Amino acid sequence: MKKILVYLEPQNNGFKRVSNELITAAKNLAQSNGAEIFGLCIGGNPSIFTSAGQFGLKKLVSVEFSGAYSSTAYAEIVSQVAKAESADVLLFAANAAGLEIAPRVAAKIDAGYVADCVGLEVADGNIIATKPVYAGKALIKTKINKATKIFSLRPNVFTAIKNDVGSPEVTNFTATISDNDKKATVTNVSKNAGKLDVSEADIIVSGGRGFKEAGNFSMVENLAATLGGAVGASRAVVDAGWRPHAEQVGQTGKTVSPNLYVACAISGAVQHLAGMSSSKVILAINKDKDAPIFKVADYGIIGDVFEIVPKLTEKIKAVKG
């Protein structure tokens, strides 16, 4: 391990929180042998680069890119930068963008790839990755034997630690991109205006089919708003058309690891647990004392959500003043 490339995703006036987590993870890896770390930002405004320095990033490669987001083009750019900089370890977020780009890069540069890591450590000169398997029922430790290694890290698992080193040294890189590289291009993006993304939120309040109908989800929204968190939903709720797929948490939705996950009227099917079991604190509210969700919950309330959630919301409002 000589050089670590960290893929950074711009957001608003800085980078996504998970990008800052990647920087910290890279620094932890580099402690073993002093490997050099640099960030890669594609199409980002130079005004946001300073924010990466707040988490200890000293070098950053910037690549200009015009037009709509293209995973195939971005993968080609990352591959060219990785080769030019002789990076032998690449870190991505295990989010929509990272999980789409990382395997493409691995194929292009003949690298080994481990996705959705929840732990990285160095032992006997090897990087050992920990990742969930069997829908989150177990964890395995694995290593990559190829010279170039790529890992995508689960968001909200690797805590970002501030270590301000000032503005990073920026190098501009000009990539050679053809029309053929833009085979996959995003043409339209629909967002829930003003709502937090569950994959970026510190607090998530999720609801299940125990709420019986879409109109009752206002209780989940009120509790989430009171806590300053995002609204999540189980697959059954999304399949019923009560909530958008962007809010779905689980194996076929989004994987989240917030500081607090509140599961309301969610039984805890294996597919749902796979997407939230790594949350730092889990509070479950369910009338069924034998619901599987209580096996992973740190705190549990047995009772009717129609009574408990409104009361909990009011109590929190009173405490917050």
C-alpha positions in Angstrom: 0.0 0.0 0.0 1.7 3.1 -1.3 -1.0 5.5 -2.5 -4.6 5.7 -1.5 -7.2 7.4 -3.8 -10.4 8.6 -2.1 -13.4 9.3 -4.3 -15.1 12.5 -3.1 -18.7 13.4 -3.9 -19.6 17.1 -3.9 -22.7 18.2 -2.1 -23.9 21.8 -1.6 -21.0 23.8 -0.1 -18.8 20.9 0.6 -18.6 17.1 0.2 -21.0 14.4 1.3 -20.5 13.3 4.9 -19.5 9.8 3.7 -16.7 11.4 1.7 -15.3 12.8 4.9 -15.7 9.4 6.5 -13.6 7.9 3.6 -10.8 10.4 4.3 -10.7 9.3 7.9 -10.7 5.7 6.9 -7.8 6.3 4.5 -5.8 8.1 7.2 -6.3 5.1 9.5 -5.0 2.7 6.9 -2.1 4.9 6.1 -0.9 4.9 9.7 0.6 1.5 9.2 3.1 2.5 6.6 2.7 6.2 5.9 1.0 5.7 2.5 0.2 8.9 0.6 -3.5 9.9 0.4 -5.2 12.1 -2.2 -8.8 12.9 -3.0 -10.4 12.9 -6.4 -13.3 15.2 -7.2 -15.0 15.2 -10.5 -16.9 18.3 -11.6 -16.8 20.0 -8.2 -16.6 23.7 -7.6 -13.1 24.7 -6.4 -14.7 26.7 -3.6 -15.6 23.5 -1.7 -12.1 21.9 -1.7 -11.2 23.6 1.5 -13.8 21.6 3.4 -11.8 18.4 2.7 -8.8 19.9 4.4 -10.9 20.1 7.6 -10.7 16.3 7.8 -7.0 16.1 7.1 -6.8 15.8 3.3 -3.7 17.4 2.0 -3.8 16.6 -1.7 -6.7 16.7 -4.1 -7.0 15.9 -7.9 -9.7 17.9 -9.6 -11.2 16.9 -13.0 -13.6 19.2 -14.9 -16.6 17.5 -16.3 -19.5 19.1 -18.2 -22.9 17.7 -18.9 -25.0 15.2 -17.1 -23.7 12.6 -14.6 -22.5 9.4 -16.3 -21.3 6.4 -14.3 -19.4 5.0 -17.3 -17.6 8.3 -17.9 -16.8 8.8 -14.2 -15.5 5.3 -14.0 -13.2 6.0 -17.0 -12.0 9.2 -15.3 -11.2 7.5 -12.0 -9.4 4.8 -13.9 -7.2 7.3 -15.7 -6.4 9.2 -12.5 -5.7 6.0 -10.6 -3.2 4.9 -13.3 -1.6 8.3 -13.6 -1.1 8.6 -9.9 -0.2 4.9 -9.4 -2.8 4.5 -6.7 -2.9 0.9 -5.4 -5.8 1.4 -3.0 -9.1 3.1 -3.9 -11.9 3.9 -1.5 -15.5 4.6 -2.5 -18.7 5.1 -0.6 -21.1 2.1 -0.7 -23.9 4.4 -1.9 -25.7 4.7 -5.2 -22.8 6.4 -7.0 -20.0 4.4 -5.4 -21.6 1.0 -5.9 -22.1 1.9 -9.5 -18.7 3.3 -10.3 -16.4 1.1 -8.1 -16.9 -2.2 -9.9 -16.5 -0.6 -13.3 -13.2 0.9 -12.2 -12.1 -2.5 -10.8 -12.7 -4.1 -14.2 -10.9 -1.3 -16.1 -7.7 -1.4 -14.0 -7.7 -5.1 -13.1 -8.2 -4.6 -9.4 -9.8 -6.7 -6.7 -13.0 -5.3 -5.2 -14.9 -5.8 -1.9 -18.2 -3.9 -1.5 -20.1 -2.6 1.5 -17.4 -2.8 4.1 -18.1 -2.0 7.7 -14.5 -2.4 8.9 -11.0 -2.0 7.5 -7.8 -2.9 9.3 -4.2 -3.7 8.4 -2.7 -7.0 9.6 0.7 -8.3 8.5 0.8 -5.8 5.7 -2.6 -6.9 4.3 -5.8 -4.8 4.3 -8.5 -6.9 6.0 -12.1 -5.9 5.2 -15.1 -6.8 7.3 -18.5 -7.0 5.5 -21.9 -8.3 6.3 -23.2 -11.5 4.5 -26.4 -13.5 4.5 -28.6 -10.4 4.6 -26.7 -9.0 7.6 -26.9 -12.2 9.7 -23.2 -12.7 9.8 -19.9 -10.8 9.2 -16.9 -12.1 7.3 -13.3 -10.9 7.1 -11.7 -11.0 3.7 -8.6 -9.7 1.9 -7.8 -8.9 -1.7 -4.8 -10.7 -3.3 -4.5 -8.5 -6.3 -1.9 -5.6 -6.3 -4.6 -2.9 -6.7 -7.4 -3.0 -4.2 -10.8 -1.3 -4.2 -13.2 -1.0 -1.3 -16.6 0.6 -0.9 -17.4 1.6 2.6 -20.9 1.6 4.2 -22.0 5.2 5.0 -22.2 6.3 8.7 -20.0 3.4 9.9 -16.5 5.0 9.7 -16.9 8.1 11.8 -15.3 11.2 10.2 -12.8 12.9 12.5 -11.9 16.6 12.0 -8.2 17.4 11.7 -7.9 20.8 9.9 -4.8 21.0 7.7 -6.0 24.0 5.7 -6.7 24.0 2.0 -5.4 20.9 0.2 -2.9 21.1 -2.6 -5.0 20.9 -5.8 -3.8 19.3 -9.0 -5.9 19.7 -12.2 -6.2 16.6 -14.3 -7.5 16.5 -17.9 -9.2 13.2 -18.7 -9.7 11.9 -22.2 -13.4 11.0 -22.5 -15.1 9.9 -25.7 -18.8 9.7 -26.5 -18.5 5.9 -26.1 -17.5 6.5 -22.5 -20.9 8.2 -21.8 -23.0 5.1 -22.6 -24.9 5.4 -19.3 -26.1 8.9 -18.6 -28.6 10.3 -16.1 -31.2 12.3 -17.9 -33.5 13.2 -15.0 -33.3 13.4 -11.2 -36.4 13.5 -9.0 -35.9 14.5 -5.3 -38.1 15.0 -2.3 -37.6 18.8 -2.0 -36.6 19.9 1.5 -36.4 16.3 2.9 -33.4 14.6 4.3 -32.0 11.6 2.5 -32.0 8.6 4.7 -28.5 7.6 3.5 -27.2 10.9 4.8 -29.3 11.4 8.0 -28.0 11.0 11.6 -31.5 10.1 12.8 -34.1 8.1 10.9 -37.6 7.3 11.9 -39.0 4.4 9.8 -42.6 3.1 9.6 -44.0 -0.2 8.6 -47.3 -1.6 7.5 -48.6 -1.6 11.0 -49.7 2.0 10.3 -52.4 0.5 8.2 -52.7 3.3 5.6 -50.7 6.1 4.0 -52.5 8.9 5.9 -51.3 7.5 9.2 -47.7 8.0 8.2 -48.0 11.7 9.3 -47.2 10.4 12.8 -43.8 9.1 11.5 -43.2 12.4 9.7 -44.0 14.4 12.9 -41.7 12.3 15.0 -38.9 12.6 12.4 -39.4 16.4 12.2 -39.3 16.7 16.0 -36.0 14.7 16.2 -34.6 16.5 13.2 -34.3 13.3 11.2 -35.3 11.7 8.0 -38.4 9.5 7.2 -37.8 5.9 6.3 -40.1 3.0 5.3 -40.2 -0.7 5.0 -40.5 -2.5 1.7 -44.2 -3.4 2.4 -45.0 0.3 2.8 -43.2 1.3 -0.4 -44.8 -1.6 -2.4 -48.2 -0.4 -1.1 -47.5 3.0 -2.6 -47.6 4.8 0.7 -44.1 6.2 0.5 -41.5 6.7 -2.4 -38.8 4.2 -3.0 -36.2 6.8 -2.1 -37.2 6.3 1.6 -37.1 2.5 1.5 -34.6 0.9 4.0 -33.5 -2.6 3.5 -31.9 -5.1 1.2 -33.8 -3.9 -1.9 -33.7 -0.2 -0.7 -31.0 1.8 1.0 -28.5 0.6 3.6 -28.3 3.1 6.5 -26.2 3.4 9.6 -27.5 6.5 11.5 -26.7 7.4 15.1 -30.4 6.7 15.9 -32.8 4.4 14.1 -36.4 4.4 15.3 -38.4 1.5 13.9 -42.2 2.0 14.3 -44.5 -0.9 13.5 -41.8 -2.8 11.7 -41.6 -6.5 12.5 -38.0 -6.9 11.5 -37.8 -9.1 8.4 -34.3 -10.2 7.5 -34.4 -8.0 4.4 -35.1 -4.9 6.5 -32.5 -5.8 9.1 -29.9 -6.1 6.4 -30.3 -2.4 5.7 -30.3 -0.9 9.2 -28.8 -3.4 11.7 -25.5 -1.5 11.8 -27.2 1.6 13.2 -25.5 2.8 16.3 -28.6 2.9 18.5 -31.9 1.2 17.5 -35.3 1.9 19.2 -38.1 -0.4 18.2 -41.8 0.3 18.8 -44.1 -2.7 18.2 -47.1 -4.3 19.8 -45.8 -7.8 19.2 -43.3 -8.6 22.0 -41.9 -11.5 19.9 -41.2 -9.3 16.8 -37.7 -10.0 15.4 -36.9 -6.3 15.4 -36.5 -6.5 19.2 -33.5 -8.9 18.8 -31.4 -6.2 17.3 -32.9 -3.2 19.2 -31.0 -1.5 21.9 -34.3 -0.2 23.3 -37.8 -1.5 22.8 -41.3 -0.2 23.5 -44.0 -2.8 23.4 -47.3 -1.2 22.6 -49.6 0.4 20.0 -47.8 2.9 17.7 -51.0 4.9 17.4 -50.7 5.7 21.1 -46.9 5.7 21.6 -45.6 7.6 18.6 -47.8 10.7 19.2 -47.0 10.7 23.0 -43.3 10.3 22.3 -43.4 13.2 19.8 -45.0 15.4 22.4 -42.6 14.4 25.1 -39.6 15.2 22.9 -41.1 18.6 21.9 -41.5 19.4 25.6 -37.9 18.4 26.4 -36.6 20.5 23.5 -38.7 23.4 24.5 
